[in-house]
Amino acid sequence: MSRSSNRGFTLIELLVVIAIIATLVAILLPAVQQAREAARRSSCKNNLKQLGLAIHNYHDTYDYLPQAISQCRDWGNSLWDHRGCPGYAFRLLPFLEQGALYDTITWGLLFEGSATVNNVIRDAQIPVFHCPSDSILVTEQGNATWSGIMRNYPVNMGNTDYDQSNLTQNGVNITFQKGMFEFFNKWTKLRDVNDGLSNTYMVGEIITPDSVNTWTGMGRVHQNMGSGFTAYYTPNSKNQDIVANGYNKIGGENPAQAGIAGNWWDAIITLRSFHKGGAQVTLGDGSVRFISDNIDLGTHHALAGRQDGKVVGEF
């Protein structure tokens, strides 16, 4: 009669199996993370394509582009020209299948400062304005009626700052060139883009800061103080952005701080993303391109100008 015995794993065999599993996890985890980021980047690209199409449909309807920065009335019926007045984003809602949300807006009045007027739109989650790679998307700090959700896609306001100033960078004088959208109370048309729609930025990508206050422009694409980006610095620059109030950290591949502007219209808001190596933009023709952190600065400035007459090289 034979004797049967149950033989278990030895300690060495168990350690070998654990080591093999750990090695496989170490090999596969980066691949999984890369696949997830590729999916998020693709979703971000699709958002930008939808925004580009919505802007073109808006132009087809009204024969001009939506205003990026405009005036409105405050609660005392005085003319108001800065935070809380509508930017470009919410004007597109009917062209983004958000007609019901659009109908909640009381136009001509501030988006902020009231618990009953424009409060629905102020805190609305609208996925097309959010890049899934940016998980921060904080609601700004401060009084609830002066707070709102941060968003990722501002429009092109030129190559220096909102106020169309001539600036100097590293000893080089930079002459302001108009972007596809302008400061202040101005409508532009696609025919104004003399450099060609395929050679001009229309919508760009930024990231939201890890904390904000009630006078910060970054991420506030739905109203004046954050409606646009500028191409003064290359994407994900380590240089400070300049906004009405500073905040702790911009984040992204090259984390940077934010300096404080003398006025909110001195804003310099740089293309930034959590996509490694650059940021995505929608060009004037509606196509979406990935702009490298290492793009030539002159090319970057030329792509931001709509009628500078410069020949754009490879990008």
C-alpha positions as CSV (number, residue, x, y, z in Angstrom):
1,M,0.0,0.0,0.0
2,S,1.5,3.3,-1.1
3,R,1.7,6.3,1.2
4,S,0.5,9.7,-0.2
5,S,1.8,13.0,1.1
6,N,0.8,16.6,0.5
7,R,3.8,18.7,-0.2
8,G,3.5,22.5,0.4
9,F,5.7,25.3,-1.0
10,T,9.0,25.8,0.5
11,L,9.9,29.3,1.7
12,I,12.3,29.7,-1.2
13,E,9.7,28.8,-3.8
14,L,7.2,31.2,-2.2
15,L,9.8,34.0,-2.3
16,V,10.6,33.3,-5.9
17,V,6.9,33.4,-6.9
18,I,6.5,36.7,-5.0
19,A,9.5,38.1,-6.8
20,I,8.2,37.1,-10.2
21,I,4.8,38.7,-9.4
22,A,6.5,41.9,-8.2
23,T,8.6,42.0,-11.4
24,L,5.5,41.6,-13.6
25,V,3.7,44.3,-11.7
26,A,6.7,46.6,-12.1
27,I,6.7,46.0,-15.8
28,L,3.0,46.2,-16.4
29,L,2.0,49.1,-14.2
30,P,3.8,51.8,-16.2
31,A,2.2,50.4,-19.4
32,V,-1.2,50.5,-17.7
33,Q,-0.6,54.1,-16.6
34,Q,0.5,55.1,-20.0
35,A,-2.6,53.5,-21.6
36,R,-4.8,55.4,-19.2
37,E,-3.0,58.7,-19.9
38,A,-3.3,58.0,-23.6
39,A,-7.1,57.6,-23.2
40,R,-7.3,60.8,-21.1
41,R,-5.3,62.7,-23.7
42,S,-7.5,61.4,-26.4
43,S,-10.6,62.5,-24.5
44,C,-9.0,65.9,-24.0
45,K,-8.3,66.1,-27.7
46,N,-12.0,65.3,-28.4
47,N,-13.1,68.1,-26.0
48,L,-10.9,70.6,-27.9
49,K,-12.4,69.4,-31.3
50,Q,-15.9,69.9,-29.9
51,L,-15.1,73.4,-28.7
52,G,-13.6,74.2,-32.1
53,L,-16.7,73.0,-33.9
54,A,-18.9,74.9,-31.5
55,I,-17.0,78.1,-32.2
56,H,-17.3,77.6,-35.9
57,N,-21.1,76.9,-35.5
58,Y,-21.4,80.1,-33.4
59,H,-19.6,82.0,-36.1
60,D,-21.9,80.5,-38.8
61,T,-24.9,81.6,-36.8
62,Y,-23.8,85.2,-35.7
63,D,-21.1,85.9,-38.3
64,Y,-18.5,86.7,-35.6
65,L,-16.7,84.8,-32.9
66,P,-17.9,84.9,-29.3
67,Q,-16.5,87.7,-27.2
68,A,-13.8,86.6,-24.9
69,I,-13.9,89.6,-22.5
70,S,-16.9,91.8,-22.1
71,Q,-18.7,94.3,-19.8
72,C,-21.8,93.7,-17.8
73,R,-23.8,95.3,-15.0
74,D,-23.3,94.7,-11.3
75,W,-26.1,94.4,-8.8
76,G,-26.3,98.1,-8.4
77,N,-26.7,98.4,-12.2
78,S,-23.3,100.0,-12.6
79,L,-21.1,99.1,-15.5
80,W,-18.7,96.3,-14.5
81,D,-15.6,95.4,-16.5
82,H,-13.7,92.6,-14.7
83,R,-14.4,89.5,-12.7
84,G,-17.8,87.9,-13.1
85,C,-18.7,89.3,-16.5
86,P,-19.1,86.6,-19.1
87,G,-16.2,85.1,-21.1
88,Y,-16.5,83.1,-24.2
89,A,-17.3,79.7,-22.8
90,F,-21.0,79.9,-21.8
91,R,-21.9,81.6,-25.0
92,L,-21.2,78.3,-26.7
93,L,-23.6,76.2,-24.7
94,P,-26.4,75.9,-27.3
95,F,-23.8,74.5,-29.7
96,L,-22.6,71.9,-27.2
97,E,-26.0,70.4,-26.6
98,Q,-26.4,72.4,-23.4
99,G,-29.3,74.5,-24.4
100,A,-31.3,73.9,-21.1
101,L,-28.3,75.1,-19.1
102,Y,-27.9,78.2,-21.4
103,D,-31.5,79.1,-20.7
104,T,-30.8,79.5,-17.0
105,I,-28.4,82.4,-17.7
106,T,-29.4,86.0,-17.1
107,W,-27.3,87.8,-19.6
108,G,-26.1,91.4,-18.9
109,L,-25.6,90.7,-15.2
110,L,-22.7,89.2,-13.3
111,F,-22.3,85.5,-13.2
112,E,-21.1,85.8,-9.6
113,G,-22.1,87.6,-6.4
114,S,-25.7,86.4,-6.2
115,A,-27.2,83.4,-4.5
116,T,-30.2,83.3,-6.9
117,V,-29.1,84.8,-10.2
118,N,-26.8,82.7,-12.5
119,N,-26.0,80.4,-9.5
120,V,-26.9,77.3,-11.5
121,I,-24.5,78.0,-14.3
122,R,-21.7,79.2,-12.0
123,D,-21.3,75.7,-10.4
124,A,-22.3,73.5,-13.3
125,Q,-20.2,70.5,-14.2
126,I,-19.7,70.7,-17.9
127,P,-17.4,67.8,-19.0
128,V,-16.4,69.3,-22.4
129,F,-14.6,72.1,-20.5
130,H,-12.6,69.7,-18.3
131,C,-9.5,67.8,-19.3
132,P,-9.6,64.4,-17.6
133,S,-5.8,64.4,-17.0
134,D,-6.3,67.4,-14.7
135,S,-7.8,65.9,-11.5
136,I,-7.6,69.2,-9.5
137,L,-10.4,71.4,-10.9
138,V,-10.9,73.1,-7.5
139,T,-13.8,75.4,-6.7
140,E,-12.1,78.7,-5.8
141,Q,-12.0,79.7,-2.2
142,G,-14.0,82.6,-0.7
143,N,-17.6,83.6,-0.5
144,A,-19.7,80.9,-2.1
145,T,-21.5,83.4,-4.4
146,W,-18.1,84.6,-5.7
147,S,-16.8,81.1,-6.3
148,G,-16.9,78.9,-9.3
149,I,-15.5,75.7,-10.8
150,M,-12.2,75.9,-12.6
151,R,-12.0,74.9,-16.2
152,N,-9.2,74.0,-18.7
153,Y,-9.8,75.5,-22.1
154,P,-9.2,79.3,-22.7
155,V,-9.0,81.0,-26.0
156,N,-6.1,82.7,-27.8
157,M,-5.5,86.3,-26.6
158,G,-2.3,86.9,-28.5
159,N,1.4,86.6,-27.8
160,T,2.0,88.8,-24.7
161,D,-0.7,89.7,-22.2
162,Y,-4.5,90.4,-22.2
163,D,-3.9,94.1,-22.4
164,Q,-2.1,93.9,-25.7
165,S,1.2,95.3,-24.3
166,N,4.6,95.3,-25.9
167,L,6.9,93.3,-23.5
168,T,10.5,92.3,-23.2
169,Q,11.6,88.7,-22.6
170,N,15.3,87.9,-22.0
171,G,16.3,91.3,-23.5
172,V,14.2,90.8,-26.6
173,N,11.4,93.2,-27.4
174,I,8.2,91.5,-28.2
175,T,5.6,93.4,-30.2
176,F,2.0,92.4,-29.3
177,Q,0.1,90.5,-32.0
178,K,-3.6,90.1,-31.9
179,G,-4.9,86.6,-31.2
180,M,-8.1,85.2,-32.6
181,F,-9.9,86.8,-29.7
182,E,-9.4,90.3,-28.3
183,F,-9.5,92.5,-25.3
184,F,-12.1,94.2,-24.7
185,N,-15.7,94.2,-25.8
186,K,-14.6,93.2,-29.3
187,W,-16.0,90.8,-31.8
188,T,-13.7,89.2,-34.4
189,K,-14.4,87.2,-37.5
190,L,-12.7,84.3,-39.1
191,R,-11.9,86.5,-42.1
192,D,-9.8,88.6,-39.8
193,V,-7.3,85.7,-39.5
194,N,-5.1,86.8,-42.4
195,D,-2.3,84.4,-41.5
196,G,-4.6,81.4,-42.2
197,L,-6.8,79.4,-39.9
198,S,-4.4,76.4,-39.9
199,N,-1.6,78.6,-38.7
200,T,-3.4,80.3,-35.8
201,Y,-4.2,79.1,-32.3
202,M,-7.9,79.3,-31.4
203,V,-8.4,77.3,-28.1
204,G,-5.7,76.1,-25.8
205,E,-5.2,73.9,-22.8
206,I,-4.2,75.0,-19.3
207,I,-4.3,73.3,-15.9
208,T,-6.0,74.4,-12.7
209,P,-3.9,75.4,-9.7
210,D,-4.0,73.5,-6.4
211,S,-5.6,76.4,-4.6
212,V,-7.1,79.7,-5.7
213,N,-8.8,82.7,-4.2
214,T,-11.6,85.0,-5.3
215,W,-9.4,87.2,-7.5
216,T,-7.4,84.6,-9.4
217,G,-7.8,84.4,-13.2
218,M,-6.4,80.9,-13.8
219,G,-9.0,78.4,-14.8
220,R,-11.9,80.9,-14.9
221,V,-12.6,80.5,-18.6
222,H,-16.3,81.3,-18.2
223,Q,-15.6,84.9,-17.2
224,N,-13.3,87.8,-18.0
225,M,-10.3,87.2,-15.8
226,G,-9.5,83.8,-17.1
227,S,-11.1,83.6,-20.5
228,G,-7.9,83.6,-22.5
229,F,-4.4,82.2,-22.7
230,T,-1.3,84.0,-24.1
231,A,1.7,82.7,-25.9
232,Y,4.3,84.8,-24.1
233,Y,6.0,81.7,-22.8
234,T,6.3,78.3,-24.4
235,P,4.0,75.5,-23.0
236,N,4.7,74.3,-19.5
237,S,7.3,77.0,-18.9
238,K,9.0,77.2,-15.6
239,N,8.4,81.0,-15.7
240,Q,5.7,82.4,-13.5
241,D,2.3,83.1,-15.0
242,I,1.0,86.5,-14.0
243,V,-2.6,86.8,-12.7
244,A,-4.6,89.2,-10.5
245,N,-3.6,87.2,-7.4
246,G,-0.9,84.5,-7.0
247,Y,-1.6,80.9,-6.0
248,N,0.5,78.2,-4.6
249,K,1.3,76.0,-7.5
250,I,0.4,75.6,-11.1
251,G,1.5,71.9,-11.4
252,G,2.0,70.0,-14.5
253,E,5.3,68.7,-15.8
254,N,7.2,71.8,-14.9
255,P,5.6,73.2,-11.7
256,A,5.7,76.9,-11.4
257,Q,4.4,79.6,-9.2
258,A,2.1,82.5,-10.2
259,G,3.1,86.1,-9.9
260,I,0.7,88.9,-9.0
261,A,-0.3,91.3,-11.8
262,G,-0.8,95.0,-11.2
263,N,-4.2,94.7,-12.9
264,W,-6.1,91.7,-14.0
265,W,-5.7,92.7,-17.6
266,D,-1.9,92.3,-17.3
267,A,-2.5,88.6,-17.2
268,I,0.0,86.1,-18.8
269,I,-1.6,82.7,-18.7
270,T,0.5,80.0,-20.4
271,L,-0.5,76.8,-22.2
272,R,0.0,74.0,-19.7
273,S,-1.1,70.3,-19.3
274,F,-0.5,67.0,-17.5
275,H,0.3,65.4,-20.9
276,K,4.1,64.8,-21.0
277,G,6.0,67.0,-23.3
278,G,3.5,69.7,-24.2
279,A,-0.1,70.8,-24.4
280,Q,-2.9,70.5,-27.0
281,V,-4.5,73.3,-28.9
282,T,-7.3,73.7,-31.4
283,L,-6.2,75.7,-34.5
284,G,-8.5,78.1,-36.3
285,D,-9.5,75.4,-38.9
286,G,-10.8,73.2,-36.1
287,S,-7.9,70.7,-36.1
288,V,-6.2,69.8,-32.8
289,R,-2.4,69.7,-32.5
290,F,0.0,68.8,-29.7
291,I,2.4,71.7,-29.1
292,S,5.8,70.7,-27.7
293,D,7.3,72.3,-24.7
294,N,10.3,72.8,-27.0
295,I,8.6,74.7,-29.7
296,D,10.6,77.6,-31.1
297,L,9.5,80.7,-29.2
298,G,9.2,82.7,-32.4
299,T,7.0,80.0,-34.0
300,H,4.9,80.0,-30.9
301,H,4.4,83.7,-31.1
302,A,3.6,83.6,-34.8
303,L,0.9,80.9,-34.1
304,A,-0.7,83.2,-31.5
305,G,-0.8,86.2,-33.9
306,R,-3.7,86.2,-36.5
307,Q,-2.3,88.8,-38.9
308,D,1.4,89.2,-38.2
309,G,2.3,88.0,-41.7
310,K,5.0,85.7,-40.4
311,V,5.7,82.4,-42.2
312,V,5.1,79.6,-39.6
313,G,7.7,76.8,-39.7
314,E,7.3,73.2,-38.5
315,F,5.5,72.8,-35.2
